[in-house]
Amino acid sequence: MNNRFDESTGKIITVPVEKTKPDTAAFLARLEADAQMKEEKRKKREMSSSNTHSFGSKSSLNSYSDNYSNTSSY
């Protein structure tokens, strides 16, 4: 049971709660659309990551130097 305010009488009345069947077809459609969107995003990430492999290569790390790597003690 659910309580509601009845504007015509100015009182709170108790009304039965309506139970409806879930819309399974709509849920499954949203689920499928979500799965397709996730697959598209995954493919885009794979394509963009395959284009940027040179960023973390050893040659780029070996060429890095800073002011502290070549210091000598007195």
PDB file with SEQRES, HELIX, SHEET and CRYST1 records, atoms N, CA, C and O in Angstrom:
SEQRES   1 A   74  MET ASN ASN ARG PHE ASP GLU SER THR GLY LYS ILE ILE          
SEQRES   2 A   74  THR VAL PRO VAL GLU LYS THR LYS PRO ASP THR ALA ALA          
SEQRES   3 A   74  PHE LEU ALA ARG LEU GLU ALA ASP ALA GLN MET LYS GLU          
SEQRES   4 A   74  GLU LYS ARG LYS LYS ARG GLU MET SER SER SER ASN THR          
SEQRES   5 A   74  HIS SER PHE GLY SER LYS SER SER LEU ASN SER TYR SER          
SEQRES   6 A   74  ASP ASN TYR SER ASN THR SER SER TYR                          
HELIX    1 AA1 THR A   24  SER A   50  1                                  27    
HELIX    2 AA2 HIS A   53  GLY A   56  5                                   4    
HELIX    3 AA3 LYS A   58  ASN A   62  1                                   5    
SHEET    1 AA1 2 ASN A   2  ASP A   6  0                                        
SHEET    2 AA1 2 LYS A  11  VAL A  15 -1                                        
CRYST1    1.000    1.000    1.000  90.00  90.00  90.00 P 1           1          
ATOM      1  N   MET A   1       0.836  -1.180   0.000  1.00  0.00           N  
ATOM      2  CA  MET A   1       0.000   0.000   0.000  1.00  0.00           C  
ATOM      3  C   MET A   1       0.883   1.246   0.000  1.00  0.00           C  
ATOM      4  O   MET A   1       2.003   1.244   0.511  1.00  0.00           O  
ATOM      5  N   ASN A   2       0.340   2.303  -0.588  1.00  0.00           N  
ATOM      6  CA  ASN A   2       1.074   3.531  -0.734  1.00  0.00           C  
ATOM      7  C   ASN A   2       0.179   4.697  -0.303  1.00  0.00           C  
ATOM      8  O   ASN A   2      -1.007   4.723  -0.632  1.00  0.00           O  
ATOM      9  N   ASN A   3       0.739   5.652   0.426  1.00  0.00           N  
ATOM     10  CA  ASN A   3      -0.026   6.820   0.868  1.00  0.00           C  
ATOM     11  C   ASN A   3       0.171   7.962  -0.118  1.00  0.00           C  
ATOM     12  O   ASN A   3       1.281   8.236  -0.575  1.00  0.00           O  
ATOM     13  N   ARG A   4      -0.955   8.626  -0.434  1.00  0.00           N  
ATOM     14  CA  ARG A   4      -0.931   9.786  -1.328  1.00  0.00           C  
ATOM     15  C   ARG A   4      -1.868  10.851  -0.788  1.00  0.00           C  
ATOM     16  O   ARG A   4      -2.832  10.571  -0.075  1.00  0.00           O  
ATOM     17  N   PHE A   5      -1.547  12.087  -1.156  1.00  0.00           N  
ATOM     18  CA  PHE A   5      -2.396  13.209  -0.778  1.00  0.00           C  
ATOM     19  C   PHE A   5      -3.469  13.394  -1.831  1.00  0.00           C  
ATOM     20  O   PHE A   5      -3.160  13.565  -3.011  1.00  0.00           O  
ATOM     21  N   ASP A   6      -4.717  13.362  -1.422  1.00  0.00           N  
ATOM     22  CA  ASP A   6      -5.850  13.565  -2.321  1.00  0.00           C  
ATOM     23  C   ASP A   6      -6.231  15.042  -2.259  1.00  0.00           C  
ATOM     24  O   ASP A   6      -6.757  15.514  -1.251  1.00  0.00           O  
ATOM     25  N   GLU A   7      -5.961  15.765  -3.344  1.00  0.00           N  
ATOM     26  CA  GLU A   7      -6.211  17.207  -3.365  1.00  0.00           C  
ATOM     27  C   GLU A   7      -7.696  17.548  -3.282  1.00  0.00           C  
ATOM     28  O   GLU A   7      -8.061  18.600  -2.756  1.00  0.00           O  
ATOM     29  N   SER A   8      -8.542  16.680  -3.789  1.00  0.00           N  
ATOM     30  CA  SER A   8      -9.982  16.983  -3.790  1.00  0.00           C  
ATOM     31  C   SER A   8     -10.561  16.950  -2.375  1.00  0.00           C  
ATOM     32  O   SER A   8     -11.473  17.717  -2.064  1.00  0.00           O  
ATOM     33  N   THR A   9     -10.042  16.071  -1.517  1.00  0.00           N  
ATOM     34  CA  THR A   9     -10.566  15.978  -0.152  1.00  0.00           C  
ATOM     35  C   THR A   9      -9.639  16.623   0.865  1.00  0.00           C  
ATOM     36  O   THR A   9     -10.066  16.932   1.977  1.00  0.00           O  
ATOM     37  N   GLY A  10      -8.371  16.833   0.502  1.00  0.00           N  
ATOM     38  CA  GLY A  10      -7.407  17.417   1.432  1.00  0.00           C  
ATOM     39  C   GLY A  10      -6.923  16.411   2.455  1.00  0.00           C  
ATOM     40  O   GLY A  10      -6.413  16.796   3.508  1.00  0.00           O  
ATOM     41  N   LYS A  11      -7.073  15.130   2.165  1.00  0.00           N  
ATOM     42  CA  LYS A  11      -6.668  14.090   3.103  1.00  0.00           C  
ATOM     43  C   LYS A  11      -5.651  13.154   2.453  1.00  0.00           C  
ATOM     44  O   LYS A  11      -5.534  13.087   1.229  1.00  0.00           O  
ATOM     45  N   ILE A  12      -4.933  12.446   3.291  1.00  0.00           N  
ATOM     46  CA  ILE A  12      -4.019  11.419   2.817  1.00  0.00           C  
ATOM     47  C   ILE A  12      -4.792  10.118   2.736  1.00  0.00           C  
ATOM     48  O   ILE A  12      -5.435   9.705   3.701  1.00  0.00           O  
ATOM     49  N   ILE A  13      -4.727   9.473   1.576  1.00  0.00           N  
ATOM     50  CA  ILE A  13      -5.443   8.223   1.371  1.00  0.00           C  
ATOM     51  C   ILE A  13      -4.439   7.115   1.062  1.00  0.00           C  
ATOM     52  O   ILE A  13      -3.320   7.378   0.621  1.00  0.00           O  
ATOM     53  N   THR A  14      -4.848   5.897   1.296  1.00  0.00           N  
ATOM     54  CA  THR A  14      -4.015   4.740   1.004  1.00  0.00           C  
ATOM     55  C   THR A  14      -4.502   4.124  -0.299  1.00  0.00           C  
ATOM     56  O   THR A  14      -5.685   3.827  -0.468  1.00  0.00           O  
ATOM     57  N   VAL A  15      -3.560   3.941  -1.212  1.00  0.00           N  
ATOM     58  CA  VAL A  15      -3.900   3.342  -2.503  1.00  0.00           C  
ATOM     59  C   VAL A  15      -3.003   2.131  -2.717  1.00  0.00           C  
ATOM     60  O   VAL A  15      -1.868   2.104  -2.240  1.00  0.00           O  
ATOM     61  N   PRO A  16      -3.509   1.129  -3.433  1.00  0.00           N  
ATOM     62  CA  PRO A  16      -2.675  -0.041  -3.686  1.00  0.00           C  
ATOM     63  C   PRO A  16      -1.555   0.309  -4.677  1.00  0.00           C  
ATOM     64  O   PRO A  16      -1.728   1.142  -5.566  1.00  0.00           O  
ATOM     65  N   VAL A  17      -0.429  -0.338  -4.498  1.00  0.00           N  
ATOM     66  CA  VAL A  17       0.702  -0.139  -5.388  1.00  0.00           C  
ATOM     67  C   VAL A  17       0.483  -0.973  -6.636  1.00  0.00           C  
ATOM     68  O   VAL A  17       0.183  -2.165  -6.567  1.00  0.00           O  
ATOM     69  N   GLU A  18       0.640  -0.318  -7.783  1.00  0.00           N  
ATOM     70  CA  GLU A  18       0.454  -1.031  -9.047  1.00  0.00           C  
ATOM     71  C   GLU A  18       1.743  -1.748  -9.402  1.00  0.00           C  
ATOM     72  O   GLU A  18       2.815  -1.146  -9.462  1.00  0.00           O  
ATOM     73  N   LYS A  19       1.619  -3.012  -9.630  1.00  0.00           N  
ATOM     74  CA  LYS A  19       2.781  -3.786 -10.031  1.00  0.00           C  
ATOM     75  C   LYS A  19       2.655  -4.089 -11.509  1.00  0.00           C  
ATOM     76  O   LYS A  19       1.687  -4.703 -11.957  1.00  0.00           O  
ATOM     77  N   THR A  20       3.654  -3.646 -12.257  1.00  0.00           N  
ATOM     78  CA  THR A  20       3.642  -3.889 -13.699  1.00  0.00           C  
ATOM     79  C   THR A  20       4.784  -4.829 -14.041  1.00  0.00           C  
ATOM     80  O   THR A  20       5.793  -4.906 -13.340  1.00  0.00           O  
ATOM     81  N   LYS A  21       4.593  -5.533 -15.132  1.00  0.00           N  
ATOM     82  CA  LYS A  21       5.646  -6.425 -15.596  1.00  0.00           C  
ATOM     83  C   LYS A  21       6.776  -5.575 -16.171  1.00  0.00           C  
ATOM     84  O   LYS A  21       6.520  -4.571 -16.835  1.00  0.00           O  
ATOM     85  N   PRO A  22       8.012  -5.966 -15.922  1.00  0.00           N  
ATOM     86  CA  PRO A  22       9.124  -5.203 -16.495  1.00  0.00           C  
ATOM     87  C   PRO A  22       9.153  -5.350 -18.013  1.00  0.00           C  
ATOM     88  O   PRO A  22       8.764  -6.384 -18.555  1.00  0.00           O  
ATOM     89  N   ASP A  23       9.615  -4.312 -18.685  1.00  0.00           N  
ATOM     90  CA  ASP A  23       9.713  -4.330 -20.136  1.00  0.00           C  
ATOM     91  C   ASP A  23      11.029  -5.003 -20.518  1.00  0.00           C  
ATOM     92  O   ASP A  23      12.048  -4.340 -20.711  1.00  0.00           O  
ATOM     93  N   THR A  24      10.990  -6.319 -20.622  1.00  0.00           N  
ATOM     94  CA  THR A  24      12.186  -7.110 -20.871  1.00  0.00           C  
ATOM     95  C   THR A  24      12.792  -6.802 -22.231  1.00  0.00           C  
ATOM     96  O   THR A  24      14.016  -6.768 -22.363  1.00  0.00           O  
ATOM     97  N   ALA A  25      11.981  -6.583 -23.227  1.00  0.00           N  
ATOM     98  CA  ALA A  25      12.488  -6.300 -24.573  1.00  0.00           C  
ATOM     99  C   ALA A  25      13.288  -5.002 -24.592  1.00  0.00           C  
ATOM    100  O   ALA A  25      14.346  -4.934 -25.217  1.00  0.00           O  
ATOM    101  N   ALA A  26      12.789  -3.978 -23.913  1.00  0.00           N  
ATOM    102  CA  ALA A  26      13.503  -2.698 -23.861  1.00  0.00           C  
ATOM    103  C   ALA A  26      14.814  -2.846 -23.094  1.00  0.00           C  
ATOM    104  O   ALA A  26      15.832  -2.275 -23.484  1.00  0.00           O  
ATOM    105  N   PHE A  27      14.788  -3.610 -22.011  1.00  0.00           N  
ATOM    106  CA  PHE A  27      16.008  -3.848 -21.234  1.00  0.00           C  
ATOM    107  C   PHE A  27      17.063  -4.551 -22.082  1.00  0.00           C  
ATOM    108  O   PHE A  27      18.227  -4.152 -22.078  1.00  0.00           O  
ATOM    109  N   LEU A  28      16.667  -5.590 -22.804  1.00  0.00           N  
ATOM    110  CA  LEU A  28      17.608  -6.326 -23.637  1.00  0.00           C  
ATOM    111  C   LEU A  28      18.152  -5.455 -24.767  1.00  0.00           C  
ATOM    112  O   LEU A  28      19.314  -5.593 -25.149  1.00  0.00           O  
ATOM    113  N   ALA A  29      17.326  -4.561 -25.302  1.00  0.00           N  
ATOM    114  CA  ALA A  29      17.781  -3.647 -26.356  1.00  0.00           C  
ATOM    115  C   ALA A  29      18.831  -2.689 -25.805  1.00  0.00           C  
ATOM    116  O   ALA A  29      19.840  -2.432 -26.462  1.00  0.00           O  
ATOM    117  N   ARG A  30      18.600  -2.151 -24.588  1.00  0.00           N  
ATOM    118  CA  ARG A  30      19.587  -1.261 -23.963  1.00  0.00           C  
ATOM    119  C   ARG A  30      20.868  -2.011 -23.653  1.00  0.00           C  
ATOM    120  O   ARG A  30      21.961  -1.469 -23.813  1.00  0.00           O  
ATOM    121  N   LEU A  31      20.742  -3.239 -23.216  1.00  0.00           N  
ATOM    122  CA  LEU A  31      21.902  -4.063 -22.903  1.00  0.00           C  
ATOM    123  C   LEU A  31      22.749  -4.314 -24.155  1.00  0.00           C  
ATOM    124  O   LEU A  31      23.975  -4.222 -24.102  1.00  0.00           O  
ATOM    125  N   GLU A  32      22.109  -4.624 -25.260  1.00  0.00           N  
ATOM    126  CA  GLU A  32      22.807  -4.865 -26.525  1.00  0.00           C  
ATOM    127  C   GLU A  32      23.478  -3.590 -27.033  1.00  0.00           C  
ATOM    128  O   GLU A  32      24.616  -3.628 -27.501  1.00  0.00           O  
ATOM    129  N   ALA A  33      22.772  -2.462 -26.942  1.00  0.00           N  
ATOM    130  CA  ALA A  33      23.352  -1.186 -27.391  1.00  0.00           C  
ATOM    131  C   ALA A  33      24.572  -0.826 -26.545  1.00  0.00           C  
ATOM    132  O   ALA A  33      25.566  -0.328 -27.073  1.00  0.00           O  
ATOM    133  N   ASP A  34      24.503  -1.072 -25.252  1.00  0.00           N  
ATOM    134  CA  ASP A  34      25.628  -0.805 -24.359  1.00  0.00           C  
ATOM    135  C   ASP A  34      26.820  -1.687 -24.708  1.00  0.00           C  
ATOM    136  O   ASP A  34      27.959  -1.218 -24.712  1.00  0.00           O  
ATOM    137  N   ALA A  35      26.570  -2.951 -24.998  1.00  0.00           N  
ATOM    138  CA  ALA A  35      27.648  -3.872 -25.357  1.00  0.00           C  
ATOM    139  C   ALA A  35      28.311  -3.445 -26.661  1.00  0.00           C  
ATOM    140  O   ALA A  35      29.533  -3.529 -26.786  1.00  0.00           O  
ATOM    141  N   GLN A  36      27.533  -2.992 -27.625  1.00  0.00           N  
ATOM    142  CA  GLN A  36      28.095  -2.530 -28.896  1.00  0.00           C  
ATOM    143  C   GLN A  36      28.948  -1.274 -28.701  1.00  0.00           C  
ATOM    144  O   GLN A  36      30.012  -1.141 -29.305  1.00  0.00           O  
ATOM    145  N   MET A  37      28.476  -0.356 -27.855  1.00  0.00           N  
ATOM    146  CA  MET A  37      29.222   0.874 -27.597  1.00  0.00           C  
ATOM    147  C   MET A  37      30.555   0.551 -26.918  1.00  0.00           C  
ATOM    148  O   MET A  37      31.582   1.137 -27.262  1.00  0.00           O  
ATOM    149  N   LYS A  38      30.545  -0.365 -25.968  1.00  0.00           N  
ATOM    150  CA  LYS A  38      31.779  -0.748 -25.293  1.00  0.00           C  
ATOM    151  C   LYS A  38      32.756  -1.404 -26.260  1.00  0.00           C  
ATOM    152  O   LYS A  38      33.961  -1.169 -26.172  1.00  0.00           O  
ATOM    153  N   GLU A  39      32.258  -2.218 -27.174  1.00  0.00           N  
ATOM    154  CA  GLU A  39      33.113  -2.874 -28.171  1.00  0.00           C  
ATOM    155  C   GLU A  39      33.741  -1.836 -29.097  1.00  0.00           C  
ATOM    156  O   GLU A  39      34.921  -1.944 -29.430  1.00  0.00           O  
ATOM    157  N   GLU A  40      32.969  -0.833 -29.518  1.00  0.00           N  
ATOM    158  CA  GLU A  40      33.506   0.223 -30.373  1.00  0.00           C  
ATOM    159  C   GLU A  40      34.597   1.017 -29.656  1.00  0.00           C  
ATOM    160  O   GLU A  40      35.626   1.337 -30.253  1.00  0.00           O  
ATOM    161  N   LYS A  41      34.378   1.335 -28.385  1.00  0.00           N  
ATOM    162  CA  LYS A  41      35.381   2.061 -27.611  1.00  0.00           C  
ATOM    163  C   LYS A  41      36.653   1.237 -27.444  1.00  0.00           C  
ATOM    164  O   LYS A  41      37.758   1.777 -27.507  1.00  0.00           O  
ATOM    165  N   ARG A  42      36.502  -0.076 -27.231  1.00  0.00           N  
ATOM    166  CA  ARG A  42      37.661  -0.953 -27.086  1.00  0.00           C  
ATOM    167  C   ARG A  42      38.481  -0.964 -28.367  1.00  0.00           C  
ATOM    168  O   ARG A  42      39.710  -0.893 -28.327  1.00  0.00           O  
ATOM    169  N   LYS A  43      37.793  -1.055 -29.515  1.00  0.00           N  
ATOM    170  CA  LYS A  43      38.490  -1.064 -30.805  1.00  0.00           C  
ATOM    171  C   LYS A  43      39.230   0.250 -31.033  1.00  0.00           C  
ATOM    172  O   LYS A  43      40.356   0.245 -31.531  1.00  0.00           O  
ATOM    173  N   LYS A  44      38.608   1.382 -30.672  1.00  0.00           N  
ATOM    174  CA  LYS A  44      39.266   2.676 -30.828  1.00  0.00           C  
ATOM    175  C   LYS A  44      40.514   2.763 -29.956  1.00  0.00           C  
ATOM    176  O   LYS A  44      41.544   3.280 -30.389  1.00  0.00           O  
ATOM    177  N   ARG A  45      40.420   2.247 -28.701  1.00  0.00           N  
ATOM    178  CA  ARG A  45      41.588   2.255 -27.809  1.00  0.00           C  
ATOM    179  C   ARG A  45      42.706   1.413 -28.386  1.00  0.00           C  
ATOM    180  O   ARG A  45      43.868   1.819 -28.346  1.00  0.00           O  
ATOM    181  N   GLU A  46      42.377   0.239 -28.927  1.00  0.00           N  
ATOM    182  CA  GLU A  46      43.395  -0.631 -29.509  1.00  0.00           C  
ATOM    183  C   GLU A  46      44.063   0.034 -30.702  1.00  0.00           C  
ATOM    184  O   GLU A  46      45.279  -0.057 -30.872  1.00  0.00           O  
ATOM    185  N   MET A  47      43.265   0.702 -31.525  1.00  0.00           N  
ATOM    186  CA  MET A  47      43.837   1.376 -32.693  1.00  0.00           C  
ATOM    187  C   MET A  47      44.744   2.526 -32.276  1.00  0.00           C  
ATOM    188  O   MET A  47      45.812   2.712 -32.860  1.00  0.00           O  
ATOM    189  N   SER A  48      44.336   3.295 -31.279  1.00  0.00           N  
ATOM    190  CA  SER A  48      45.152   4.428 -30.851  1.00  0.00           C  
ATOM    191  C   SER A  48      46.396   3.961 -30.103  1.00  0.00           C  
ATOM    192  O   SER A  48      47.440   4.606 -30.198  1.00  0.00           O  
ATOM    193  N   SER A  49      46.314   2.870 -29.371  1.00  0.00           N  
ATOM    194  CA  SER A  49      47.494   2.384 -28.643  1.00  0.00           C  
ATOM    195  C   SER A  49      48.499   1.743 -29.597  1.00  0.00           C  
ATOM    196  O   SER A  49      49.699   1.775 -29.325  1.00  0.00           O  
ATOM    197  N   SER A  50      48.048   1.169 -30.694  1.00  0.00           N  
ATOM    198  CA  SER A  50      48.977   0.575 -31.653  1.00  0.00           C  
ATOM    199  C   SER A  50      49.732   1.655 -32.422  1.00  0.00           C  
ATOM    200  O   SER A  50      50.809   1.389 -32.956  1.00  0.00           O  
ATOM    201  N   ASN A  51      49.194   2.855 -32.486  1.00  0.00           N  
ATOM    202  CA  ASN A  51      49.850   3.961 -33.175  1.00  0.00           C  
ATOM    203  C   ASN A  51      50.860   4.683 -32.296  1.00  0.00           C  
ATOM    204  O   ASN A  51      51.626   5.497 -32.812  1.00  0.00           O  
ATOM    205  N   THR A  52      50.898   4.424 -30.993  1.00  0.00           N  
ATOM    206  CA  THR A  52      51.770   5.165 -30.079  1.00  0.00           C  
ATOM    207  C   THR A  52      52.749   4.250 -29.355  1.00  0.00           C  
ATOM    208  O   THR A  52      53.086   4.525 -28.203  1.00  0.00           O  
ATOM    209  N   HIS A  53      53.218   3.178 -29.980  1.00  0.00           N  
ATOM    210  CA  HIS A  53      54.143   2.268 -29.310  1.00  0.00           C  
ATOM    211  C   HIS A  53      55.523   2.863 -29.108  1.00  0.00           C  
ATOM    212  O   HIS A  53      56.237   2.400 -28.219  1.00  0.00           O  
ATOM    213  N   SER A  54      55.944   3.854 -29.868  1.00  0.00           N  
ATOM    214  CA  SER A  54      57.292   4.398 -29.751  1.00  0.00           C  
ATOM    215  C   SER A  54      57.480   5.218 -28.488  1.00  0.00           C  
ATOM    216  O   SER A  54      58.621   5.511 -28.130  1.00  0.00           O  
ATOM    217  N   PHE A  55      56.420   5.600 -27.799  1.00  0.00           N  
ATOM    218  CA  PHE A  55      56.533   6.443 -26.618  1.00  0.00           C  
ATOM    219  C   PHE A  55      57.329   5.777 -25.502  1.00  0.00           C  
ATOM    220  O   PHE A  55      58.178   6.430 -24.896  1.00  0.00           O  
ATOM    221  N   GLY A  56      57.090   4.535 -25.217  1.00  0.00           N  
ATOM    222  CA  GLY A  56      57.738   3.864 -24.104  1.00  0.00           C  
ATOM    223  C   GLY A  56      58.897   2.983 -24.512  1.00  0.00           C  
ATOM    224  O   GLY A  56      59.263   2.091 -23.747  1.00  0.00           O  
ATOM    225  N   SER A  57      59.495   3.183 -25.675  1.00  0.00           N  
ATOM    226  CA  SER A  57      60.564   2.305 -26.128  1.00  0.00           C  
ATOM    227  C   SER A  57      61.854   2.564 -25.368  1.00  0.00           C  
ATOM    228  O   SER A  57      62.033   3.638 -24.794  1.00  0.00           O  
ATOM    229  N   LYS A  58      62.762   1.578 -25.360  1.00  0.00           N  
ATOM    230  CA  LYS A  58      64.024   1.702 -24.643  1.00  0.00           C  
ATOM    231  C   LYS A  58      64.883   2.824 -25.201  1.00  0.00           C  
ATOM    232  O   LYS A  58      65.546   3.525 -24.436  1.00  0.00           O  
ATOM    233  N   SER A  59      64.888   3.009 -26.513  1.00  0.00           N  
ATOM    234  CA  SER A  59      65.727   4.050 -27.103  1.00  0.00           C  
ATOM    235  C   SER A  59      65.321   5.436 -26.611  1.00  0.00           C  
ATOM    236  O   SER A  59      66.183   6.289 -26.400  1.00  0.00           O  
ATOM    237  N   SER A  60      64.029   5.672 -26.427  1.00  0.00           N  
ATOM    238  CA  SER A  60      63.620   6.985 -25.941  1.00  0.00           C  
ATOM    239  C   SER A  60      63.953   7.137 -24.467  1.00  0.00           C  
ATOM    240  O   SER A  60      64.205   8.254 -24.014  1.00  0.00           O  
ATOM    241  N   LEU A  61      63.961   6.044 -23.700  1.00  0.00           N  
ATOM    242  CA  LEU A  61      64.317   6.129 -22.289  1.00  0.00           C  
ATOM    243  C   LEU A  61      65.822   6.325 -22.107  1.00  0.00           C  
ATOM    244  O   LEU A  61      66.240   7.036 -21.193  1.00  0.00           O  
ATOM    245  N   ASN A  62      66.641   5.709 -22.957  1.00  0.00           N  
ATOM    246  CA  ASN A  62      68.088   5.828 -22.835  1.00  0.00           C  
ATOM    247  C   ASN A  62      68.581   7.219 -23.206  1.00  0.00           C  
ATOM    248  O   ASN A  62      69.632   7.640 -22.721  1.00  0.00           O  
ATOM    249  N   SER A  63      67.865   7.935 -24.039  1.00  0.00           N  
ATOM    250  CA  SER A  63      68.305   9.261 -24.450  1.00  0.00           C  
ATOM    251  C   SER A  63      67.927  10.329 -23.428  1.00  0.00           C  
ATOM    252  O   SER A  63      68.312  11.488 -23.588  1.00  0.00           O  
ATOM    253  N   TYR A  64      67.187   9.973 -22.388  1.00  0.00           N  
ATOM    254  CA  TYR A  64      66.747  10.933 -21.382  1.00  0.00           C  
ATOM    255  C   TYR A  64      67.891  11.243 -20.424  1.00  0.00           C  
ATOM    256  O   TYR A  64      68.577  10.334 -19.956  1.00  0.00           O  
ATOM    257  N   SER A  65      68.094  12.509 -20.136  1.00  0.00           N  
ATOM    258  CA  SER A  65      69.068  12.896 -19.112  1.00  0.00           C  
ATOM    259  C   SER A  65      68.537  14.112 -18.378  1.00  0.00           C  
ATOM    260  O   SER A  65      67.739  14.879 -18.918  1.00  0.00           O  
ATOM    261  N   ASP A  66      68.981  14.279 -17.156  1.00  0.00           N  
ATOM    262  CA  ASP A  66      68.592  15.453 -16.387  1.00  0.00           C  
ATOM    263  C   ASP A  66      69.836  16.055 -15.737  1.00  0.00           C  
ATOM    264  O   ASP A  66      70.943  15.571 -15.975  1.00  0.00           O  
ATOM    265  N   ASN A  67      69.684  17.069 -14.944  1.00  0.00           N  
ATOM    266  CA  ASN A  67      70.816  17.751 -14.321  1.00  0.00           C  
ATOM    267  C   ASN A  67      71.494  16.925 -13.252  1.00  0.00           C  
ATOM    268  O   ASN A  67      72.625  17.238 -12.881  1.00  0.00           O  
ATOM    269  N   TYR A  68      70.863  15.891 -12.742  1.00  0.00           N  
ATOM    270  CA  TYR A  68      71.405  15.134 -11.619  1.00  0.00           C  
ATOM    271  C   TYR A  68      72.085  13.840 -12.042  1.00  0.00           C  
ATOM    272  O   TYR A  68      72.811  13.253 -11.240  1.00  0.00           O  
ATOM    273  N   SER A  69      71.883  13.379 -13.253  1.00  0.00           N  
ATOM    274  CA  SER A  69      72.437  12.092 -13.650  1.00  0.00           C  
ATOM    275  C   SER A  69      73.932  12.135 -13.925  1.00  0.00           C  
ATOM    276  O   SER A  69      74.584  11.091 -13.888  1.00  0.00           O  
ATOM    277  N   ASN A  70      74.489  13.290 -14.197  1.00  0.00           N  
ATOM    278  CA  ASN A  70      75.910  13.396 -14.515  1.00  0.00           C  
ATOM    279  C   ASN A  70      76.680  14.171 -13.437  1.00  0.00           C  
ATOM    280  O   ASN A  70      77.668  14.838 -13.746  1.00  0.00           O  
ATOM    281  N   THR A  71      76.244  14.089 -12.200  1.00  0.00           N  
ATOM    282  CA  THR A  71      76.943  14.821 -11.129  1.00  0.00           C  
ATOM    283  C   THR A  71      78.115  14.006 -10.635  1.00  0.00           C  
ATOM    284  O   THR A  71      78.106  12.778 -10.722  1.00  0.00           O  
ATOM    285  N   SER A  72      79.112  14.676 -10.124  1.00  0.00           N  
ATOM    286  CA  SER A  72      80.270  13.970  -9.548  1.00  0.00           C  
ATOM    287  C   SER A  72      80.472  14.438  -8.122  1.00  0.00           C  
ATOM    288  O   SER A  72      80.090  15.549  -7.756  1.00  0.00           O  
ATOM    289  N   SER A  73      81.069  13.588  -7.333  1.00  0.00           N  
ATOM    290  CA  SER A  73      81.286  13.966  -5.930  1.00  0.00           C  
ATOM    291  C   SER A  73      82.612  14.701  -5.814  1.00  0.00           C  
ATOM    292  O   SER A  73      83.516  14.457  -6.613  1.00  0.00           O  
ATOM    293  N   TYR A  74      82.751  15.590  -4.845  1.00  0.00           N  
ATOM    294  CA  TYR A  74      83.982  16.370  -4.646  1.00  0.00           C  
ATOM    295  C   TYR A  74      84.903  15.683  -3.699  1.00  0.00           C  
ATOM    296  O   TYR A  74      85.986  16.193  -3.413  1.00  0.00           O  
TER     297      TYR A  74                                                      
END                                                                             
